[in-house]
Amino acid sequence: MGGETRFDVEAIRRDFPIFEQTMRGKPLVFLDSAASAQKPSAVIDRIADFYRNEYASIHRGVYQLSEVATFEFEKARGKVARFINAANPREIVITRNATESINLVAQTWGRRHLSTGDEILITGMEHHANIVPWQMLCQETGAQLRVVPLLDDGSLEPGAFERMLGERTKLAAICHVSNALGTVNPVKEMIAAAHAQGVPVLVDGAQAAPHMAVDVQDLDADFYAISAHKVFGPSGIGILYGKLALLEAMPPYQGGGSMIHTVSFEKTTYAEVPARFEAGTPDIAGLIGFGVAVDYLAHIGMDAIEAWEKELLAYANERLAEIPQVRLIGTAPGKASVLSFVIEGAHPHDIGSILDQDGIAIRAGHHCAQPVMERYGIPATARASLAFYNTKEDIDVLVRGIHRVLEFFG
């Protein structure tokens, strides 16, 4: 195919020690980055260095080691703020992952603003993390969940989001990129439509942040949730971006140390944002590692990453189209690096197991998106998901592996 991107993927792969090993005697072909991405040496080494040389509890120590750890922790918060172009590092709340970020909004902003008859608008392609917290909130408050339907290609039904916004809509909660379909939603336009009716918007950005530049100010998102482990950082750390005025008006999420200003047996007053939402000792090393991960991505350039992944995806679509027994689930124009597919007569778990014999790592199942599977009348898919460290040879190996699956099932 013409117009190929100049991208030194082999140099990038050398930054990821996982690719130095083999699986079942074969070179590792890792096609499961949508579940969790691999980590560059820079992240791994920085975390180890922090634990070896700089570790101490943060914010309250008056000794040098604590001051160093606090400085590195808050510096990392600033890096993440710059990565998504937040206006202020105070708009970055440290959580365990995007799931906790969404739950935080549901249990603080949501409890305060939702009541019987109100509506929360989501889409039919959401991950369970952007469904279940809102269902729980609806059960508690008497609010209702409304769902924007999908077309067969995995995109939203045109105009449905705008039509479903109404006087009762108190919040829209939408994914930027679908983890099961790869669909990239027009979130900027959706946010503008919601804001025109006074409706705030939470964006689940877990699948967008690894693949494209995210600018929360340009999007005008009210809340934006990210998991570090999908952005080539460590697991167990994530962030919630929230507009400062919204965060300052929200009650605490959890009680304990660090989130207080004063405590007596009669009354507690709370710390300023974001400390108000960060009870207890956080994953200090995790946030520092996350900061290194976004530095690494910035060095490569998100535009370069997006261009290479688009080239890979186009190549993968071409190769899979050569196999008539493969049916892709999710074919929306401009989709991101997810290839969900089914093969008639072969269960996705069997597909995954056979591919594993060739060192190919894919995901098989409902991908925490059971309503998506129901929409397509299938129990599960096999999902190959790409990252910027993948190569066209990885895709060729996948195609050869699928032919082995077809031979096995005759």
PLY file of the C-alpha trace (Angstrom):
ply
format ascii 1.0
element vertex 410
property float x
property float y
property float z
element edge 409
property int vertex1
property int vertex2
end_header
0.00 0.00 0.00
1.22 3.52 -0.74
1.83 6.50 1.49
3.55 4.55 4.24
4.61 6.28 7.42
8.32 6.52 8.31
8.26 5.11 11.84
11.16 3.28 13.46
9.10 0.60 15.14
12.09 -1.71 15.62
13.85 0.95 17.70
10.70 1.38 19.76
10.39 -2.36 20.32
13.90 -2.38 21.80
12.54 -0.07 24.52
10.15 -2.82 25.67
11.95 -5.72 27.37
8.91 -8.01 27.08
9.71 -8.47 23.39
13.09 -10.01 24.17
11.42 -13.28 25.20
9.60 -16.02 23.37
6.25 -17.65 24.08
5.96 -21.39 23.47
9.22 -21.14 21.55
7.90 -18.45 19.21
8.52 -14.68 19.16
5.88 -12.92 21.23
3.18 -11.27 19.12
1.35 -9.15 21.64
-2.06 -8.08 20.37
-3.85 -7.37 23.63
-2.89 -3.77 24.39
-6.54 -2.70 24.69
-6.68 -4.83 27.85
-3.34 -3.63 29.19
-0.29 -2.27 27.39
3.33 -3.31 27.81
5.82 -1.09 29.66
9.01 0.51 28.34
12.24 0.10 30.26
12.15 3.78 31.19
9.00 3.21 33.25
10.20 -0.02 34.81
13.61 1.41 35.70
12.19 4.64 37.15
9.84 2.76 39.47
12.67 0.52 40.64
14.95 3.53 41.14
12.30 5.31 43.19
11.89 2.33 45.52
15.66 1.89 45.81
16.68 5.49 46.36
13.80 7.90 47.00
10.92 6.12 48.69
9.11 7.79 51.57
5.54 8.71 52.37
4.53 12.00 50.80
3.07 15.38 51.79
3.52 15.15 55.56
7.19 14.48 56.09
9.54 17.31 56.99
12.69 15.28 56.22
14.54 15.39 52.94
13.53 11.95 51.63
9.84 12.75 52.07
10.31 16.10 50.41
11.99 14.44 47.41
9.19 11.85 47.10
6.54 14.57 47.38
8.26 16.65 44.72
8.47 13.69 42.31
4.84 12.73 42.95
3.51 16.23 42.30
5.83 16.64 39.32
4.24 13.54 37.83
0.77 15.00 38.42
1.90 18.01 36.42
3.17 15.80 33.60
-0.18 14.05 33.32
-1.96 17.43 33.37
0.18 18.59 30.45
-0.35 15.29 28.60
-4.10 15.96 28.37
-3.73 19.78 28.40
-5.54 20.37 31.68
-5.59 24.03 32.69
-4.30 23.31 36.19
-2.63 20.30 37.89
-5.24 20.66 40.65
-7.76 19.36 38.10
-6.00 15.97 38.18
-7.31 13.62 40.87
-5.23 10.50 41.46
-7.27 7.27 41.46
-6.58 3.57 40.95
-7.87 3.50 37.36
-10.53 4.89 35.03
-13.12 2.65 36.72
-12.54 4.27 40.10
-12.55 7.69 38.45
-16.05 7.05 37.07
-17.25 5.69 40.40
-15.87 8.78 42.12
-18.01 11.05 39.96
-21.06 8.82 40.38
-20.81 8.76 44.17
-20.00 12.44 44.66
-21.33 14.63 41.87
-24.00 12.09 40.98
-25.43 11.62 44.46
-25.65 15.37 44.89
-27.35 16.11 41.56
-29.52 13.08 40.67
-33.03 12.36 41.92
-36.16 10.47 40.88
-37.06 10.98 37.24
-33.69 12.37 36.19
-31.81 10.73 33.34
-28.22 9.73 32.62
-27.43 9.34 28.92
-24.84 6.76 27.85
-24.17 4.90 24.59
-24.69 1.31 23.53
-20.95 0.69 23.22
-19.90 1.41 26.80
-17.52 -0.70 28.88
-19.11 -2.07 32.05
-17.12 0.55 33.97
-19.27 3.23 32.33
-22.54 1.34 32.84
-22.59 -0.31 36.26
-21.71 2.75 38.40
-24.59 4.65 36.79
-26.98 1.72 37.26
-26.04 1.63 40.94
-26.63 5.37 41.19
-29.99 5.06 39.44
-31.08 2.34 41.87
-30.10 4.58 44.75
-31.63 7.83 43.48
-34.55 6.78 41.29
-32.91 8.20 38.17
-33.04 6.38 34.83
-30.38 5.25 32.38
-30.97 5.97 28.68
-28.88 4.39 25.94
-27.98 5.81 22.52
-28.37 2.95 19.97
-25.69 1.65 17.59
-25.68 1.08 13.85
-24.47 -2.25 12.48
-20.99 -0.83 11.83
-20.58 0.09 15.51
-21.09 3.84 15.18
-23.81 5.76 16.97
-27.16 6.17 15.26
-26.89 9.60 13.60
-28.59 12.35 15.58
-29.76 9.99 18.33
-27.54 11.47 21.04
-28.83 14.97 20.36
-32.46 13.80 20.19
-32.18 11.94 23.49
-30.86 14.95 25.38
-33.76 16.53 27.24
-34.91 18.47 30.26
-34.48 15.40 32.45
-30.91 14.69 31.29
-28.57 15.55 34.15
-25.38 13.89 32.86
-23.99 12.30 29.71
-21.33 9.60 30.20
-19.70 8.50 26.94
-16.60 6.63 25.84
-14.13 8.38 23.59
-13.12 5.08 21.95
-14.93 1.75 22.26
-12.78 -1.04 23.70
-14.86 -3.73 21.96
-15.44 -2.08 18.56
-12.70 0.52 18.12
-15.28 3.16 17.27
-14.03 6.72 17.82
-16.94 8.85 18.94
-17.23 12.54 17.92
-16.94 13.53 21.56
-16.19 17.21 20.95
-19.44 17.62 19.01
-21.34 15.50 21.53
-20.04 17.59 24.42
-21.03 20.79 22.63
-24.55 19.43 22.04
-24.87 18.45 25.70
-23.55 21.78 26.94
-26.06 23.62 24.73
-28.70 22.07 26.97
-26.79 22.57 30.20
-25.77 18.92 30.55
-22.26 18.11 31.85
-20.32 15.29 30.20
-18.02 12.61 31.57
-15.74 10.97 29.00
-14.26 7.51 29.52
-10.90 8.08 27.84
-9.24 4.80 28.79
-9.01 3.62 25.17
-8.35 7.02 23.61
-5.33 8.21 25.59
-2.94 5.51 24.27
-3.78 6.18 20.62
-4.33 9.90 20.04
-3.61 13.34 21.45
-6.20 14.26 24.09
-6.89 17.93 24.82
-9.52 18.21 27.53
-9.75 21.97 27.14
-10.37 21.71 23.40
-12.95 18.97 23.99
-14.46 21.06 26.80
-14.96 17.82 28.78
-16.27 18.26 32.30
-14.72 14.98 33.46
-12.22 12.69 31.71
-11.05 9.31 33.05
-7.78 7.50 32.20
-6.05 4.30 33.37
-2.23 4.40 33.38
-1.83 0.71 32.56
-3.37 1.25 29.12
-1.03 4.20 28.50
2.16 2.12 28.92
2.39 2.95 32.62
1.93 0.76 35.71
-1.32 -0.83 36.81
-3.21 0.34 39.87
-2.98 4.04 39.03
-5.25 6.33 37.05
-6.58 9.84 36.98
-9.81 11.73 36.94
-9.67 15.07 35.20
-12.41 17.44 36.34
-12.99 21.11 35.74
-11.84 22.85 38.88
-15.15 24.52 39.64
-16.94 21.17 39.44
-14.40 19.41 41.67
-14.52 22.19 44.25
-18.30 21.82 44.50
-18.15 18.04 45.03
-18.16 16.32 48.44
-15.37 13.87 49.40
-15.38 10.37 47.96
-13.69 8.51 50.84
-12.66 9.53 54.32
-9.31 9.09 56.03
-5.85 10.57 56.11
-4.62 13.18 53.62
-8.09 14.36 52.58
-8.71 16.42 55.72
-7.97 19.93 56.89
-8.92 19.49 60.55
-10.39 16.56 62.50
-12.07 16.47 65.89
-14.57 14.02 67.33
-17.23 16.64 66.72
-16.41 17.73 63.16
-14.06 17.28 60.23
-13.21 19.88 57.62
-11.83 18.82 54.29
-8.71 19.61 52.30
-8.69 21.58 49.09
-9.01 19.91 45.70
-7.51 17.49 44.67
-6.37 16.23 48.11
-10.03 16.09 49.18
-10.47 13.06 46.90
-7.18 11.31 47.68
-7.68 9.61 51.04
-4.85 7.44 52.32
-1.35 6.79 51.03
-1.48 6.63 47.22
0.53 4.54 44.79
3.41 6.98 44.82
5.71 4.96 42.59
2.80 4.27 40.25
2.13 7.93 39.57
5.85 8.61 39.09
5.93 5.73 36.59
2.84 7.14 34.87
4.67 10.45 34.52
7.58 8.70 32.80
5.16 6.89 30.49
3.57 10.10 29.26
7.05 11.64 28.85
7.95 8.65 26.68
4.83 9.08 24.55
5.44 12.81 24.21
8.99 12.11 23.03
7.71 9.83 20.25
4.78 12.14 19.50
1.11 11.23 19.68
0.59 12.33 16.08
3.30 9.93 14.92
1.83 7.15 17.04
-1.65 7.73 15.64
-0.36 7.77 12.04
1.56 4.50 12.45
-1.39 2.77 14.11
-3.72 3.90 11.32
-1.31 2.39 8.80
-1.18 -0.86 10.80
-4.96 -0.99 11.09
-5.43 -0.44 7.35
-2.95 -3.23 6.65
-4.70 -5.54 9.12
-8.08 -4.83 7.54
-6.65 -5.66 4.11
-5.15 -8.94 5.31
-8.23 -10.06 7.24
-10.45 -9.21 4.27
-8.57 -11.97 2.39
-10.14 -14.53 4.75
-13.85 -14.86 3.96
-14.54 -16.90 7.12
-13.54 -13.94 9.32
-16.27 -11.43 10.18
-15.20 -8.18 11.80
-17.43 -6.79 14.55
-17.06 -3.01 14.47
-16.26 -1.41 11.13
-17.02 2.26 11.78
-15.08 4.75 9.64
-12.03 6.22 11.38
-11.97 3.56 14.09
-9.00 3.02 16.38
-6.71 0.02 16.73
-9.18 -2.74 17.67
-9.97 -5.77 15.51
-12.83 -7.76 17.03
-13.81 -10.75 14.94
-15.69 -14.02 14.87
-15.22 -17.19 12.85
-18.33 -19.28 12.33
-18.04 -22.63 14.08
-15.07 -21.57 16.25
-15.58 -20.21 19.76
-13.43 -17.14 20.47
-11.79 -18.91 23.42
-10.71 -21.74 21.11
-9.39 -19.19 18.61
-7.34 -17.58 21.38
-5.97 -20.91 22.58
-4.89 -22.01 19.12
-3.24 -18.66 18.38
-1.41 -18.89 21.71
0.41 -21.96 20.41
2.10 -19.62 17.92
3.01 -17.06 20.58
0.12 -14.77 19.63
-1.62 -13.04 22.52
-5.16 -11.88 21.82
-8.19 -11.38 24.04
-11.28 -13.61 23.79
-14.57 -12.92 25.53
-17.12 -10.17 25.97
-14.43 -7.56 26.82
-16.50 -6.13 29.70
-19.01 -5.02 27.09
-21.79 -7.60 27.27
-24.44 -5.22 25.89
-22.31 -4.82 22.75
-22.21 -8.60 22.30
-25.98 -8.74 22.76
-26.40 -6.01 20.12
-24.63 -8.25 17.58
-26.24 -11.48 18.74
-22.98 -13.13 19.72
-21.61 -14.36 23.08
-18.06 -13.11 22.54
-15.41 -12.07 20.03
-11.74 -12.67 19.47
-10.04 -9.30 19.75
-6.64 -8.32 18.39
-5.70 -4.84 19.55
-2.75 -2.86 18.25
-0.27 -0.45 19.77
2.58 1.55 18.28
5.08 -1.22 19.10
3.28 -3.64 16.77
4.53 -4.40 13.26
3.08 -5.56 9.97
4.87 -8.84 10.57
2.78 -9.23 13.74
-0.32 -8.97 11.57
1.08 -11.47 9.06
1.70 -13.91 11.92
-1.88 -13.36 13.12
-3.23 -14.11 9.63
-1.17 -17.32 9.43
-2.49 -18.26 12.86
-6.08 -17.71 11.77
-5.48 -20.06 8.84
-4.34 -22.66 11.37
-7.59 -22.10 13.27
-9.54 -22.70 10.05
-7.58 -25.90 9.40
-8.30 -27.10 12.93
-12.04 -26.57 12.57
-12.05 -27.95 9.05
0 1
1 2
2 3
3 4
4 5
5 6
6 7
7 8
8 9
9 10
10 11
11 12
12 13
13 14
14 15
15 16
16 17
17 18
18 19
19 20
20 21
21 22
22 23
23 24
24 25
25 26
26 27
27 28
28 29
29 30
30 31
31 32
32 33
33 34
34 35
35 36
36 37
37 38
38 39
39 40
40 41
41 42
42 43
43 44
44 45
45 46
46 47
47 48
48 49
49 50
50 51
51 52
52 53
53 54
54 55
55 56
56 57
57 58
58 59
59 60
60 61
61 62
62 63
63 64
64 65
65 66
66 67
67 68
68 69
69 70
70 71
71 72
72 73
73 74
74 75
75 76
76 77
77 78
78 79
79 80
80 81
81 82
82 83
83 84
84 85
85 86
86 87
87 88
88 89
89 90
90 91
91 92
92 93
93 94
94 95
95 96
96 97
97 98
98 99
99 100
100 101
101 102
102 103
103 104
104 105
105 106
106 107
107 108
108 109
109 110
110 111
111 112
112 113
113 114
114 115
115 116
116 117
117 118
118 119
119 120
120 121
121 122
122 123
123 124
124 125
125 126
126 127
127 128
128 129
129 130
130 131
131 132
132 133
133 134
134 135
135 136
136 137
137 138
138 139
139 140
140 141
141 142
142 143
143 144
144 145
145 146
146 147
147 148
148 149
149 150
150 151
151 152
152 153
153 154
154 155
155 156
156 157
157 158
158 159
159 160
160 161
161 162
162 163
163 164
164 165
165 166
166 167
167 168
168 169
169 170
170 171
171 172
172 173
173 174
174 175
175 176
176 177
177 178
178 179
179 180
180 181
181 182
182 183
183 184
184 185
185 186
186 187
187 188
188 189
189 190
190 191
191 192
192 193
193 194
194 195
195 196
196 197
197 198
198 199
199 200
200 201
201 202
202 203
203 204
204 205
205 206
206 207
207 208
208 209
209 210
210 211
211 212
212 213
213 214
214 215
215 216
216 217
217 218
218 219
219 220
220 221
221 222
222 223
223 224
224 225
225 226
226 227
227 228
228 229
229 230
230 231
231 232
232 233
233 234
234 235
235 236
236 237
237 238
238 239
239 240
240 241
241 242
242 243
243 244
244 245
245 246
246 247
247 248
248 249
249 250
250 251
251 252
252 253
253 254
254 255
255 256
256 257
257 258
258 259
259 260
260 261
261 262
262 263
263 264
264 265
265 266
266 267
267 268
268 269
269 270
270 271
271 272
272 273
273 274
274 275
275 276
276 277
277 278
278 279
279 280
280 281
281 282
282 283
283 284
284 285
285 286
286 287
287 288
288 289
289 290
290 291
291 292
292 293
293 294
294 295
295 296
296 297
297 298
298 299
299 300
300 301
301 302
302 303
303 304
304 305
305 306
306 307
307 308
308 309
309 310
310 311
311 312
312 313
313 314
314 315
315 316
316 317
317 318
318 319
319 320
320 321
321 322
322 323
323 324
324 325
325 326
326 327
327 328
328 329
329 330
330 331
331 332
332 333
333 334
334 335
335 336
336 337
337 338
338 339
339 340
340 341
341 342
342 343
343 344
344 345
345 346
346 347
347 348
348 349
349 350
350 351
351 352
352 353
353 354
354 355
355 356
356 357
357 358
358 359
359 360
360 361
361 362
362 363
363 364
364 365
365 366
366 367
367 368
368 369
369 370
370 371
371 372
372 373
373 374
374 375
375 376
376 377
377 378
378 379
379 380
380 381
381 382
382 383
383 384
384 385
385 386
386 387
387 388
388 389
389 390
390 391
391 392
392 393
393 394
394 395
395 396
396 397
397 398
398 399
399 400
400 401
401 402
402 403
403 404
404 405
405 406
406 407
407 408
408 409
